[in-house]
């Protein structure tokens, strides 16, 4: 299954608002066949029909209506974050590039940037939202300044500590949630029974959060009886399905705190059951800077280059270094 692309959500929102494939294709500057293929790709990713093609003008299916609401929130979160990061006009600062997995980009990152603005000061930054594998690859290839990702001791990244360093930014708890009925009671309550399997909304194979859920279920003292009815690689996709009442989903707290506050989602655990959750670190990683001794050694015979004014890249690295120093200070204060 192809990873979901942000442009698919933008296409889908346009279609929901124009109710016309041809008009939306024009607005999105693509051919109508290409636009249709992108909507089909989104439906394949979602695992359900999002558009009722039997009607004219085009209408959304119930699942499409749910995804439309969620898409507006996700895109707004990304746009707000991007605007927040690009809104700093200080000419003395240079862009810091963050590689961030999708779930953290939608949930943790916007609030973290707000806190950063208040306590560290304005920065120019670029957010690159990717799946976990590609986000790590960005760091390894030197295509970003900082990687922000989940960490758990059972699934550590294979990053050489001699080359990369990390700092903890906080914690995230993943736990099971479900839609409540009209009385506020969970529609499905764990642990289920062999003859009464609970509908389970799971992560696609290989997804990092899916590996965390597998660990939760493996270590559970109580047998859990699930019927896997849906899977995707993104927490936001599972949340959308849970909000529709399709089953139980294990989700990061930062992704559902608003829904918990408004009672659109509730815990799937009965009062006398605990332990079906896991706490992960949220960490920032970067490549270790070259030591001054190494720099001097490699620069012998290149005195002019060493004494020349700082390049734009060097200035950007200086801003990234200032941010890293701040994050280290904050991490020490928390401990």
Number of C-alpha atoms within 10 A of each C-alpha: 10 9 13 20 15 16 14 19 21 17 20 27 20 19 25 20 12 16 18 15 22 17 14 23 19 12 13 16 10 13 13 16 11 11 22 18 12 18 22 17 18 24 17 16 19 23 12 14 17 24 22 14 12 8 9 9 11 17 20 20 15 14 16 23 15 16 24 23 12 18 22 14 13 19 17 13 18 20 13 13 23 16 12 18 22 15 13 15 12 10 7 10 18 20 19 21 18 25 28 28 24 23 26 21 23 23 20 20 22 20 14 13 19 16 12 16 14 9 10 14 12 19 24 21 23 17 17 17 20 22 20 23 13 14 23 25 16 20 21 16 8 12 14 22 22 24 24 26 24 25 19 14 8 9 12 9 14 7 14 9 10 8 12 14 14 18 20 20 18 15 15 19 14 21 20 22 26 31 28 20 13 8 7 12 14 21 19 24 17 21 19 16 12 11 7 11 16 22 19 23 26 27 25 16 13 11 18 20 24 21 15 21 23 13 16 18 15 13 12 14 12 14 14 17 17 19 15 15 13 19 21 22 25 24 26 22 21 25 28 21 23 23 20 17 18 20 27 30 29 28 27 26 19 18 19 19 13 12 15 16 10 10 13 17 26 20 22 25 19 12 7 5 12 11 13 23 19 15 15 19 17 18 17 23 21 21 20 12 12 9 9 9 9 9 12 13 10 10 13 9 10 10 10 9 10 13 8 8 10 12 9 12 11 12 16 20 17 16 19 22 15 12 17 18 13 15 19 14 12 14 14 11 8 9 5
